[in-house]
Amino acid sequence: MTKDRFLRMLVPSIPVLARTPLALVLDAADYFIKHRHPEWSKLPPASLRMRIGVGNRILRNHQQFIESGNGIVTELSSKGYLDPASHILELGCGCGRNAVAFSKYLNERGTYAGQDVDREMISWCQQKLQNERATFHHANIFSKVYNPAGNPVAEYKFPASDGSITLIVSISVFSHLLYSDSLRYVRESSRVLSKGGHLHMTLFILDFLKERLGDRWTFSHKLENCYVDSFRYPEAAVAYELSTLEEMMRLNGLSMVEIYNKDLHQQTVIAKKG
Ligand SMILES: C[S@@+](CC[C@H](N)C(=O)[O-])C[C@H]1O[C@@H](n2cnc3c(N)ncnc32)[C@H](O)[C@@H]1O
């Protein structure tokens, strides 16, 4: 058994671990680290950073936290999906590592809205990052791992009006959504995107992972139209077949325009409305 697989079996879900007393210990240690590195003082506490899986480090991840946000802006702008006047909706925005980078990049015509199922992370973003052009919204949807007291997804609406968004970004979010959640999210994406707008997602696509399964992930359990690593923590890691994704897009008026990062753990999909 590989070290990765062993760790995954020991800790099937970091967000669940983040709700144990270990979080308090990490926050105390983080306080002292930030005291020695004032340049990191504005970052969220360790107990929030660890929930979004920054380079799989649970404490010393400050620099990676900052760099990954800047990286996504560079990636999407160089590919032509993002410009300074974009209207961005970020799904599963976590504790704002990308929101900070997007807000710096946008001009006075651009807007950013982030949503997440984790109430604590959204509260932190609302207190520390919110302004008239960047807003944060709690999605109170049921997720056994991320929001066990949430409501069924069926009636959930994204915090945006019809056709108002030019780019939806979702980094490692569909990799935590079971089929009915994904279907609702794609449907809502289609509603809020303007014609020609793009949906970006990074997620596990089984077709590109087959050779690598059994190491860190197995995705050996089928649940509805997706595959999970663990029935106990189903949303900890969810994978899809490419054909399922394509059908979900097609049924909702979106078409896939690009798939890249096929050799990474998670692949990147870009779909277009209309
Ligand atoms: C791996 S983290 C990535 C966070 C963020 N996208 C980033 O790049 O920093 C996955 C995020 O998805 C969020 N999440 C999980 N299920 C969700 C759902 N049903 N709706 C919205 N967000 C969800 C988690 O709370 C977490 O913030």
The ligand as an SDF file (V2000), in Angstrom:
LIG
                    3D

 27 29  0  0  0  0  0  0  0  0999 V2000
  -11.0830   21.4680   -2.1510 C   0  0  0  0  0  0  0  0  0  0  0  0
  -11.9990   22.8170   -1.5260 S   0  0  0  0  0  0  0  0  0  0  0  0
  -11.6320   24.0670   -2.7230 C   0  0  0  0  0  0  0  0  0  0  0  0
  -11.9640   25.4670   -2.2650 C   0  0  0  0  0  0  0  0  0  0  0  0
  -11.7840   26.5750   -3.3060 C   0  0  0  0  0  0  0  0  0  0  0  0
  -12.4400   26.2300   -4.5460 N   0  0  0  0  0  0  0  0  0  0  0  0
  -10.3330   26.8840   -3.5320 C   0  0  0  0  0  0  0  0  0  0  0  0
   -9.8110   26.5920   -4.6140 O   0  0  0  0  0  0  0  0  0  0  0  0
   -9.7090   27.4550   -2.6410 O   0  0  0  0  0  0  0  0  0  0  0  0
  -13.6530   22.3370   -1.8810 C   0  0  0  0  0  0  0  0  0  0  0  0
  -14.6630   23.4050   -1.5180 C   0  0  0  0  0  0  0  0  0  0  0  0
  -15.9510   23.0050   -1.9630 O   0  0  0  0  0  0  0  0  0  0  0  0
  -16.8800   23.3650   -0.9810 C   0  0  0  0  0  0  0  0  0  0  0  0
  -18.0950   22.5720   -1.1900 N   0  0  0  0  0  0  0  0  0  0  0  0
  -18.3100   21.2640   -0.9490 C   0  0  0  0  0  0  0  0  0  0  0  0
  -19.5620   20.9330   -1.2830 N   0  0  0  0  0  0  0  0  0  0  0  0
  -20.1410   22.0530   -1.7780 C   0  0  0  0  0  0  0  0  0  0  0  0
  -21.4280   22.3520   -2.2990 C   0  0  0  0  0  0  0  0  0  0  0  0
  -22.3860   21.4280   -2.3800 N   0  0  0  0  0  0  0  0  0  0  0  0
  -21.6600   23.6170   -2.7080 N   0  0  0  0  0  0  0  0  0  0  0  0
  -20.7210   24.5770   -2.6260 C   0  0  0  0  0  0  0  0  0  0  0  0
  -19.4950   24.3520   -2.1220 N   0  0  0  0  0  0  0  0  0  0  0  0
  -19.2070   23.1040   -1.7200 C   0  0  0  0  0  0  0  0  0  0  0  0
  -16.1540   23.1180    0.3260 C   0  0  0  0  0  0  0  0  0  0  0  0
  -16.7390   23.7540    1.4280 O   0  0  0  0  0  0  0  0  0  0  0  0
  -14.7710   23.6560   -0.0190 C   0  0  0  0  0  0  0  0  0  0  0  0
  -14.6680   25.0190    0.2270 O   0  0  0  0  0  0  0  0  0  0  0  0
  1  2  1  0
  2  3  1  0
  2 10  1  0
  3  4  1  0
  4  5  1  0
  5  6  1  0
  5  7  1  0
  7  8  2  0
  7  9  1  0
 10 11  1  0
 11 12  1  0
 11 26  1  0
 12 13  1  0
 13 14  1  0
 13 24  1  0
 14 15  1  0
 14 23  1  0
 15 16  2  0
 16 17  1  0
 17 18  1  0
 17 23  2  0
 18 19  1  0
 18 20  2  0
 20 21  1  0
 21 22  2  0
 22 23  1  0
 24 25  1  0
 24 26  1  0
 26 27  1  0
M  CHG  2   2   1   9  -1
M  END
$$$$
